[in-house]
Amino acid sequence: MNPAYQVIRGGRVLDTERRSTDNADIVIAGDTIVEIGPPGIDAPRDAVVVDASDRLVMPGLVNAHTHGNHSLGKGLGDRWSLELLQNANPWMGGRFTLEDKYTAALLNAAQMVLKGCTAAYDMYAEFPRPSLEGLSAVGRAYGEVGVRVVLAPSMGDSTLYEAIPGLLDALPPRHRDVVEKMRATPYEEHIAACSALLRDWPFDRGRVRPALGPSVPLSCSDAFIRSCTDLARDFDVGIQMHVGETKFQAVSGMKRYGMSLVRHLDGLGLLGPHFTGAHCIWLDDDDIEIMRDRGASVAHNPGSNLRLGAGIAPARQMVDLGLSVGIGTDGSSCADSQNMFEAMRLAALVSRLVSPDPETWLGSWDVLSLATDRAARVLGLDAKIGRLRPGYQADMVFLDLTNVNFVPLNDIANQVVHCEDSSAVDSVMIGGRMVLANRRFTTFDYDKLRRDVQASVDRLRAENAATREQMDAMATFVSRHCIGLAGEGYHVHRRLDAPEATRLV
């Protein structure tokens, strides 16, 4: 239980609105910030004093897009494009027990806390369909660590091999026979499962909030997308979907729909303030303006985009046009960590490849906002978290300014973005509760988690070995087909191998 009052004294407070890192004290009542003022500010006599000497107190980082079920898959792939990752999903995510789902979510939450993150939008996939038992286990894991989460079951009603035009026909017969036996769950079953979840949601929505995650437009029928839209409206929840992550998806969308993926989704009525598009790399100006006009938001995942070779999202253009953008890590199978400090730095750096004009680049204060208050808007929690301000939840990170990343102390904001690697994260408070103190978890047994994770991974590796052999055998054919689609013309370019005259514009 939180103390009735706490006062944080002696630290420097990072304020993304004022763009300042001044010395200040913070008074907390229960789980809420009630006052921020000059050092020595009055506090209730019984307030517990938290010594923040030599510490920067900053808002908890907010992860706009992750996949908790992928936490057991870090480091599994090397030269892994999105299609190769998706081809690996049957063995990488297969045969999870209820305990595995809980363990994976616990690990994902623990990684985020160690790296200064206090809230996340998690598109957690269960196979063959979402379940109350499974997502309850996931929500319980996040709750035990203390991380706030918007939990959206990732779903589709067609397989990768059905969704990508021509892919089935491109596979040799022996591989085609294997994937034709794979069947995605019909959308009606997904919708029924999600309806039951939303009716019987067992958690405090201030801590664990439900949402919907139709995975990719091409893997979701129009009827499925319309049903998700209706369900989200009926239960007042958000929707997150991967949109335009790769060129082969963008080209496939034009082949199937005769228009861009964004225009197609808009025609189905999906876009609105409740909607977040993850990645949104292969969007043109009209797509971005449509997203903005509908009040939708974008989860920008620069680390994953680079890791999978997907391209560079026009994040600065989106911000300048007034689109709401938050930074995310994506899942550990395609970003290999949940490090929002790394994601901020990469967001700043890749913006420099789009234009030679430094005035157009994302600066340190820009990305700090995209990883805190703007990402909180993606989660629908911008009136509650993402800032250190009276009335907001006491979600904050204490960075050790004696850490080598801050020696010498020149410009704190620049050093948080360009020097900090999470090693200076000393303590993390969420809702007034110190969930990490002196780099030690206070809410669960990390050593037990480490043992449980290894036991799950060892068992799953053995149980999925035959499936992995099958999927690895067809990986080259899947990759070549998608490379062929990506080689077709498209009217925007988001990779450095584009023609010189139109590169990245």
C-alpha positions as CSV (number, residue, x, y, z in Angstrom):
1,M,0.0,0.0,0.0
2,N,1.3,3.5,-0.9
3,P,2.1,5.9,1.9
4,A,-0.6,8.6,2.4
5,Y,1.9,11.2,1.4
6,Q,5.4,11.2,-0.2
7,V,7.7,14.1,-1.0
8,I,10.6,13.7,-3.5
9,R,13.4,16.0,-2.5
10,G,16.7,17.0,-4.0
11,G,16.2,16.0,-7.6
12,R,16.0,17.7,-11.0
13,V,12.7,17.4,-12.7
14,L,12.3,16.9,-16.5
15,D,9.4,18.9,-17.8
16,T,8.6,18.3,-21.5
17,E,6.2,21.2,-21.8
18,R,8.6,23.8,-20.4
19,R,11.6,22.0,-21.8
20,S,13.4,22.3,-18.5
21,T,15.3,20.2,-16.0
22,D,15.2,22.5,-13.0
23,N,15.7,21.5,-9.4
24,A,12.3,20.9,-7.8
25,D,10.5,18.9,-5.2
26,I,7.3,16.8,-5.8
27,V,4.5,16.1,-3.3
28,I,2.5,12.9,-3.9
29,A,-0.8,12.0,-2.2
30,G,-1.5,8.3,-2.6
31,D,-1.0,7.6,-6.3
32,T,-1.3,11.2,-7.6
33,I,1.0,14.2,-7.9
34,V,-0.4,17.1,-6.0
35,E,2.3,19.8,-6.2
36,I,5.6,20.5,-7.8
37,G,7.6,23.4,-6.5
38,P,11.0,24.8,-5.5
39,P,13.3,22.8,-3.3
40,G,12.1,22.8,0.3
41,I,8.4,23.1,-0.6
42,D,6.1,22.4,2.3
43,A,4.8,18.9,2.6
44,P,2.5,17.1,5.1
45,R,4.4,16.4,8.3
46,D,3.9,12.6,7.9
47,A,5.1,12.5,4.3
48,V,7.6,9.9,3.5
49,V,10.7,11.6,2.1
50,V,12.3,10.1,-1.1
51,D,15.8,11.3,-1.5
52,A,16.4,12.2,-5.2
53,S,19.9,13.8,-4.7
54,D,22.0,13.3,-7.9
55,R,18.9,12.1,-9.7
56,L,16.9,13.3,-12.7
57,V,13.2,12.6,-12.1
58,M,11.4,12.2,-15.4
59,P,8.0,11.0,-16.6
60,G,7.7,7.3,-17.0
61,L,8.3,6.4,-20.7
62,V,5.2,5.1,-22.5
63,N,5.6,2.4,-25.1
64,A,3.1,2.9,-27.9
65,H,3.5,-0.6,-29.5
66,T,4.7,-3.9,-28.3
67,H,3.9,-7.6,-28.4
68,G,4.3,-9.3,-25.0
69,N,4.0,-12.8,-26.4
70,H,7.2,-12.2,-28.3
71,S,9.3,-11.6,-25.2
72,L,10.5,-15.2,-25.2
73,G,11.8,-14.7,-28.8
74,K,14.5,-12.2,-28.4
75,G,17.6,-12.9,-30.5
76,L,15.9,-15.8,-32.5
77,G,16.4,-14.1,-35.9
78,D,19.3,-12.5,-37.6
79,R,18.7,-11.4,-41.1
80,W,15.0,-11.5,-40.5
81,S,12.5,-9.5,-42.6
82,L,8.9,-9.1,-41.6
83,E,7.8,-11.9,-43.9
84,L,10.4,-14.3,-42.4
85,L,9.3,-13.3,-38.9
86,Q,5.7,-14.0,-39.8
87,N,6.7,-17.3,-41.4
88,A,8.4,-18.2,-38.1
89,N,5.3,-17.5,-36.0
90,P,3.9,-21.0,-36.0
91,W,6.9,-22.3,-34.2
92,M,8.0,-19.2,-32.3
93,G,4.5,-18.7,-30.8
94,G,3.2,-22.2,-30.9
95,R,2.1,-24.5,-28.0
96,F,2.0,-21.8,-25.3
97,T,0.4,-22.9,-22.1
98,L,-1.5,-20.5,-19.8
99,E,1.6,-20.4,-17.7
100,D,3.8,-19.5,-20.7
101,K,1.5,-16.6,-21.5
102,Y,1.8,-15.3,-18.0
103,T,5.5,-15.8,-18.0
104,A,6.0,-14.0,-21.3
105,A,4.0,-11.0,-20.2
106,L,5.8,-10.9,-16.8
107,L,9.1,-10.8,-18.7
108,N,8.0,-8.1,-21.1
109,A,6.8,-5.9,-18.2
110,A,10.0,-6.5,-16.3
111,Q,12.2,-5.5,-19.2
112,M,10.2,-2.3,-19.7
113,V,10.5,-1.3,-16.0
114,L,14.3,-1.9,-16.0
115,K,14.5,0.4,-19.0
116,G,12.4,3.2,-17.6
117,C,9.0,2.4,-19.1
118,T,5.8,2.5,-17.0
119,A,3.0,2.0,-19.6
120,A,2.5,0.2,-22.9
121,Y,0.1,-0.7,-25.7
122,D,0.5,-4.5,-26.0
123,M,-0.9,-6.4,-29.0
124,Y,-0.7,-9.7,-27.3
125,A,-1.4,-12.7,-29.6
126,E,-3.1,-15.9,-28.5
127,F,-3.6,-18.8,-30.8
128,P,-6.0,-19.8,-32.1
129,R,-8.1,-17.0,-30.7
130,P,-8.2,-14.7,-27.7
131,S,-9.5,-16.1,-24.4
132,L,-10.6,-14.6,-21.1
133,E,-8.3,-17.1,-19.3
134,G,-5.2,-16.2,-21.4
135,L,-5.6,-12.4,-21.3
136,S,-6.4,-12.6,-17.6
137,A,-3.1,-14.3,-17.1
138,V,-1.4,-11.6,-19.2
139,G,-3.1,-8.8,-17.3
140,R,-2.3,-10.4,-14.0
141,A,1.4,-10.5,-15.0
142,Y,1.5,-6.8,-15.9
143,G,-0.3,-6.0,-12.6
144,E,2.2,-7.9,-10.6
145,V,5.1,-5.9,-12.0
146,G,3.0,-2.7,-11.8
147,V,3.2,-1.6,-15.5
148,R,0.0,0.0,-16.9
149,V,-1.1,-1.7,-20.1
150,V,-3.6,-1.3,-22.9
151,L,-4.1,-5.0,-23.8
152,A,-5.3,-5.6,-27.4
153,P,-5.5,-9.3,-28.6
154,S,-3.8,-9.5,-32.0
155,M,-6.1,-11.3,-34.4
156,G,-6.6,-12.2,-38.1
157,D,-9.0,-14.4,-40.0
158,S,-6.6,-15.4,-42.8
159,T,-3.0,-16.7,-42.8
160,L,0.0,-15.0,-44.2
161,Y,0.0,-17.4,-47.1
162,E,-3.6,-16.5,-48.0
163,A,-3.2,-12.8,-47.4
164,I,-0.3,-12.1,-49.7
165,P,-1.4,-12.1,-53.3
166,G,0.2,-15.0,-55.2
167,L,2.1,-16.5,-52.3
168,L,0.3,-19.8,-52.2
169,D,0.9,-20.4,-55.8
170,A,4.5,-19.5,-55.5
171,L,5.2,-22.2,-53.0
172,P,6.3,-25.7,-54.1
173,P,3.5,-28.3,-53.8
174,R,5.1,-29.9,-50.7
175,H,5.1,-26.6,-48.8
176,R,1.7,-25.5,-50.2
177,D,0.2,-28.7,-48.8
178,V,1.5,-27.8,-45.3
179,V,0.2,-24.2,-45.2
180,E,-3.1,-25.1,-46.8
181,K,-3.8,-27.2,-43.7
182,M,-3.2,-24.1,-41.6
183,R,-6.5,-22.3,-40.9
184,A,-7.0,-19.0,-39.2
185,T,-9.9,-18.7,-36.9
186,P,-13.1,-17.4,-38.6
187,Y,-13.7,-13.8,-37.7
188,E,-17.1,-14.6,-36.0
189,E,-15.2,-16.6,-33.4
190,H,-12.7,-13.8,-32.8
191,I,-15.6,-11.3,-32.4
192,A,-17.5,-13.6,-30.0
193,A,-14.4,-14.1,-27.9
194,C,-13.7,-10.4,-27.7
195,S,-17.3,-9.6,-26.9
196,A,-17.1,-12.0,-23.9
197,L,-13.8,-10.4,-22.9
198,L,-15.1,-6.9,-23.0
199,R,-18.3,-7.8,-21.1
200,D,-16.4,-9.6,-18.3
201,W,-13.1,-7.6,-18.2
202,P,-11.7,-8.5,-14.8
203,F,-9.3,-5.6,-14.2
204,D,-9.3,-1.9,-13.2
205,R,-9.2,-0.1,-16.5
206,G,-6.9,2.5,-15.1
207,R,-4.3,-0.2,-14.8
208,V,-5.1,-2.8,-17.4
209,R,-7.3,-1.5,-20.2
210,P,-8.8,-3.6,-23.0
211,A,-8.6,-2.9,-26.7
212,L,-8.8,-4.7,-30.0
213,G,-5.9,-5.7,-32.3
214,P,-7.0,-6.8,-35.8
215,S,-3.4,-7.5,-36.9
216,V,-2.9,-6.4,-40.5
217,P,-5.5,-5.2,-43.1
218,L,-4.5,-8.0,-45.5
219,S,-5.0,-10.7,-42.9
220,C,-8.4,-9.3,-41.8
221,S,-11.5,-9.6,-44.0
222,D,-13.6,-6.4,-44.5
223,A,-16.4,-8.0,-42.5
224,F,-13.9,-8.6,-39.6
225,I,-12.7,-5.0,-39.7
226,R,-16.2,-3.7,-39.7
227,S,-17.1,-5.9,-36.8
228,C,-14.1,-4.7,-34.8
229,T,-15.1,-1.1,-35.5
230,D,-18.6,-1.8,-34.2
231,L,-17.4,-3.7,-31.1
232,A,-14.9,-0.9,-30.2
233,R,-17.7,1.7,-30.5
234,D,-20.1,-0.4,-28.4
235,F,-17.6,-0.9,-25.6
236,D,-15.7,2.4,-25.9
237,V,-12.2,0.8,-26.5
238,G,-9.3,1.4,-28.8
239,I,-8.1,-0.4,-31.8
240,Q,-4.5,-0.9,-32.9
241,M,-3.5,-2.4,-36.3
242,H,-0.2,-2.7,-38.3
243,V,-0.6,-0.4,-41.3
244,G,1.8,0.0,-44.2
245,E,4.7,-1.6,-42.4
246,T,6.5,-2.9,-45.5
247,K,6.5,-2.2,-49.2
248,F,5.2,-5.6,-50.1
249,Q,2.1,-4.9,-47.9
250,A,1.6,-1.5,-49.6
251,V,1.9,-3.1,-53.1
252,S,-0.4,-6.0,-52.0
253,G,-3.0,-3.5,-50.8
254,M,-3.1,-1.8,-54.2
255,K,-3.4,-5.2,-55.9
256,R,-6.3,-6.3,-53.6
257,Y,-8.2,-3.1,-53.0
258,G,-7.2,-0.8,-55.9
259,M,-6.2,1.9,-53.3
260,S,-3.9,2.5,-50.4
261,L,-4.3,0.6,-47.2
262,V,-5.3,3.8,-45.3
263,R,-7.9,4.7,-47.9
264,H,-9.3,1.2,-47.7
265,L,-9.5,1.3,-43.9
266,D,-11.1,4.7,-44.0
267,G,-13.7,3.4,-46.4
268,L,-14.6,0.7,-43.9
269,G,-15.1,3.3,-41.2
270,L,-12.2,2.1,-39.0
271,L,-10.2,5.3,-38.7
272,G,-11.0,7.6,-35.8
273,P,-9.7,8.9,-32.5
274,H,-9.9,5.4,-31.1
275,F,-7.5,4.1,-33.8
276,T,-3.7,3.7,-33.8
277,G,-1.8,2.6,-36.9
278,A,1.5,0.8,-36.0
279,H,4.5,1.6,-38.1
280,C,2.8,3.5,-41.0
281,I,6.0,3.6,-43.0
282,W,4.6,3.3,-46.6
283,L,2.0,6.1,-46.3
284,D,1.8,9.0,-48.8
285,D,0.8,12.6,-48.0
286,D,-2.9,11.9,-48.6
287,D,-2.8,8.9,-46.2
288,I,-1.2,11.0,-43.5
289,E,-3.8,13.7,-43.9
290,I,-6.6,11.2,-43.8
291,M,-5.3,9.8,-40.6
292,R,-4.9,13.3,-39.1
293,D,-8.4,14.4,-40.2
294,R,-9.9,11.3,-38.6
295,G,-8.1,12.0,-35.3
296,A,-6.2,8.7,-35.5
297,S,-2.7,8.2,-34.1
298,V,0.5,6.4,-35.1
299,A,2.9,4.2,-33.2
300,H,6.4,4.9,-34.6
301,N,8.8,2.0,-34.1
302,P,12.2,3.0,-35.6
303,G,14.2,0.1,-34.0
304,S,11.9,-2.6,-35.4
305,N,11.6,-0.8,-38.8
306,L,15.4,-0.9,-39.1
307,R,15.8,-4.4,-37.7
308,L,13.4,-5.8,-40.3
309,G,14.6,-3.6,-43.1
310,A,11.1,-2.2,-43.5
311,G,12.0,1.4,-44.2
312,I,12.0,4.8,-42.5
313,A,8.6,6.2,-41.4
314,P,8.0,9.9,-42.2
315,A,7.5,10.7,-38.5
316,R,8.6,14.3,-38.7
317,Q,6.2,14.9,-41.5
318,M,3.4,13.3,-39.5
319,V,4.1,15.5,-36.5
320,D,4.3,18.7,-38.6
321,L,1.0,17.9,-40.2
322,G,-0.6,17.5,-36.8
323,L,-0.9,13.7,-36.6
324,S,-0.6,12.3,-33.1
325,V,2.6,10.2,-32.9
326,G,4.0,8.1,-30.1
327,I,7.2,6.0,-30.0
328,G,7.2,2.3,-29.5
329,T,9.6,-0.6,-29.4
330,D,7.6,-3.4,-31.1
331,G,8.0,-6.9,-29.8
332,S,11.3,-8.5,-28.7
333,S,11.4,-10.9,-31.6
334,C,11.9,-8.0,-34.0
335,A,13.5,-5.3,-31.9
336,D,15.2,-7.7,-29.4
337,S,14.6,-5.4,-26.4
338,Q,12.0,-3.2,-24.8
339,N,14.4,-0.2,-24.5
340,M,12.5,3.0,-25.0
341,F,15.8,5.0,-24.6
342,E,17.1,3.2,-27.6
343,A,13.9,3.8,-29.5
344,M,14.1,7.5,-28.7
345,R,17.6,7.8,-30.0
346,L,16.8,5.9,-33.1
347,A,13.8,8.0,-33.8
348,A,16.0,11.1,-33.6
349,L,18.7,9.6,-35.8
350,V,16.6,8.2,-38.6
351,S,14.8,11.6,-39.0
352,R,18.2,12.9,-40.2
353,L,18.2,10.5,-43.2
354,V,15.1,12.1,-44.7
355,S,16.3,15.7,-45.1
356,P,19.7,17.4,-45.1
357,D,18.2,20.4,-43.2
358,P,18.8,20.1,-39.4
359,E,15.7,22.3,-38.8
360,T,13.5,19.4,-40.0
361,W,15.1,16.7,-37.8
362,L,13.5,15.4,-34.7
363,G,15.3,17.0,-31.7
364,S,15.8,15.7,-28.2
365,W,12.8,17.5,-26.7
366,D,10.7,16.3,-29.7
367,V,11.4,12.6,-29.1
368,L,11.1,13.0,-25.3
369,S,7.6,14.2,-25.9
370,L,6.8,11.4,-28.4
371,A,7.9,8.9,-25.8
372,T,5.9,10.4,-22.9
373,D,2.9,12.6,-23.3
374,R,2.3,12.0,-26.9
375,A,2.6,8.2,-26.5
376,A,0.2,8.5,-23.6
377,R,-2.3,10.0,-26.1
378,V,-1.9,6.8,-28.2
379,L,-2.9,4.8,-25.2
380,G,-5.8,7.0,-24.5
381,L,-4.3,8.0,-21.1
382,D,-3.0,11.5,-21.9
383,A,-5.1,13.0,-19.1
384,K,-3.6,10.7,-16.6
385,I,0.1,9.9,-17.4
386,G,3.0,11.1,-19.6
387,R,3.7,14.3,-17.7
388,L,4.9,15.3,-14.2
389,R,2.1,17.6,-13.4
390,P,-0.3,18.1,-10.4
391,G,-3.4,15.9,-10.9
392,Y,-1.4,13.3,-12.9
393,Q,-0.5,9.8,-11.7
394,A,2.9,9.5,-10.0
395,D,4.6,7.5,-12.7
396,M,8.2,8.5,-12.8
397,V,11.8,7.3,-13.4
398,F,14.8,8.2,-11.4
399,L,18.0,8.5,-13.5
400,D,21.3,8.4,-11.7
401,L,23.2,11.5,-12.8
402,T,26.5,10.1,-11.4
403,N,26.3,7.4,-14.1
404,V,28.9,7.7,-16.8
405,N,26.2,8.6,-19.3
406,F,25.8,11.9,-17.5
407,V,29.5,12.7,-16.8
408,P,30.1,15.5,-17.6
409,L,26.7,17.0,-17.2
410,N,26.3,19.2,-20.2
411,D,22.7,19.1,-21.6
412,I,20.4,16.7,-19.7
413,A,17.8,16.4,-22.5
414,N,20.4,15.6,-25.1
415,Q,22.1,13.2,-22.9
416,V,18.9,11.3,-22.0
417,V,18.3,10.8,-25.7
418,H,21.8,10.4,-27.1
419,C,23.8,9.0,-24.1
420,E,21.4,7.1,-21.9
421,D,21.1,3.4,-22.5
422,S,18.9,2.5,-19.5
423,S,22.0,1.8,-17.3
424,A,21.3,4.9,-15.3
425,V,17.7,3.8,-14.4
426,D,18.0,3.6,-10.6
427,S,14.4,3.5,-9.5
428,V,10.9,3.5,-11.0
429,M,7.6,4.6,-9.4
430,I,4.2,3.8,-10.9
431,G,1.1,5.2,-9.3
432,G,3.1,6.3,-6.2
433,R,4.5,2.8,-5.6
434,M,8.3,2.2,-6.1
435,V,8.3,-0.9,-8.3
436,L,12.0,-0.8,-8.9
437,A,14.3,0.5,-6.1
438,N,18.0,0.7,-6.5
439,R,17.6,-1.5,-9.6
440,R,15.9,-4.2,-7.7
441,F,12.3,-5.2,-8.2
442,T,10.0,-4.8,-5.2
443,T,6.8,-6.5,-6.5
444,F,8.0,-9.9,-7.7
445,D,10.8,-12.4,-7.6
446,Y,13.1,-11.7,-10.6
447,D,15.3,-14.8,-10.1
448,K,12.2,-17.0,-10.1
449,L,11.1,-15.3,-13.4
450,R,14.4,-16.0,-14.9
451,R,14.2,-19.7,-14.1
452,D,10.6,-19.9,-15.3
453,V,11.4,-18.2,-18.6
454,Q,14.3,-20.6,-19.3
455,A,12.1,-23.6,-18.5
456,S,9.4,-22.4,-20.8
457,V,11.8,-21.7,-23.6
458,D,13.6,-25.1,-23.3
459,R,10.3,-26.9,-23.4
460,L,8.8,-24.9,-26.3
461,R,11.9,-25.3,-28.3
462,A,11.6,-29.1,-28.1
463,E,7.9,-29.2,-28.7
464,N,8.1,-26.8,-31.7
465,A,11.1,-28.4,-33.3
466,A,9.3,-30.2,-36.1
467,T,7.2,-27.1,-36.9
468,R,10.3,-25.0,-37.1
469,E,11.9,-27.5,-39.5
470,Q,8.8,-27.2,-41.8
471,M,8.7,-23.4,-41.7
472,D,12.5,-23.0,-42.2
473,A,12.3,-25.1,-45.3
474,M,9.8,-22.8,-46.9
475,A,11.3,-19.5,-45.7
476,T,13.3,-18.8,-48.8
477,F,10.2,-19.2,-51.1
478,V,8.2,-16.8,-48.9
479,S,11.0,-14.3,-48.8
480,R,11.6,-14.4,-52.6
481,H,8.0,-13.8,-53.3
482,C,7.7,-10.8,-51.0
483,I,10.9,-9.4,-52.4
484,G,9.4,-9.7,-55.8
485,L,6.3,-7.8,-54.7
486,A,8.5,-5.1,-53.1
487,G,10.3,-4.7,-56.4
488,E,7.2,-3.5,-58.1
489,G,6.6,0.2,-58.5
490,Y,5.0,2.2,-55.7
491,H,4.6,6.0,-55.5
492,V,6.4,6.5,-52.2
493,H,9.9,5.4,-51.2
494,R,11.0,4.7,-47.7
495,R,14.2,2.8,-48.2
496,L,17.7,3.9,-49.1
497,D,17.7,1.5,-52.1
498,A,15.0,3.6,-53.8
499,P,15.9,5.5,-57.0
500,E,18.1,8.5,-56.1
501,A,15.7,11.1,-57.4
502,T,12.8,9.9,-55.1
503,R,14.7,8.4,-52.2
504,L,12.7,8.6,-48.9
505,V,10.2,11.1,-50.2
